[in-house]
Amino acid sequence: MARIETNPALAWMPIRMTTHDEIVCEVDEARAEEAKAILRREMLTLPDWAEGLPLASEEQTCGWYTKSKAALERK
């Protein structure tokens, strides 16, 4: 999260909300796929102290925030 918030080149994808395992950014629809790729890269980049820690990342786009998989499938 800190890498995204402090990188001036990523100012176009401001973080609007976080939870213990989520980062929610607001982006222009035309850049949604690019934002997903950046979030995946950043979420899977381990700090030096965490070498070998297993990580996974799942990215989704939606016109509004939701935890509903059914709503995501309707988009």
Buried (B, 14 or more C-beta within 10 A) or exposed (E): EEEBEEEEEBEEBEBEEEEEEEBEBEBEEEEBEEBBEBBEEBBEEEEEEEEEEEEEEEBEEEEEEEEEEEEEEEE
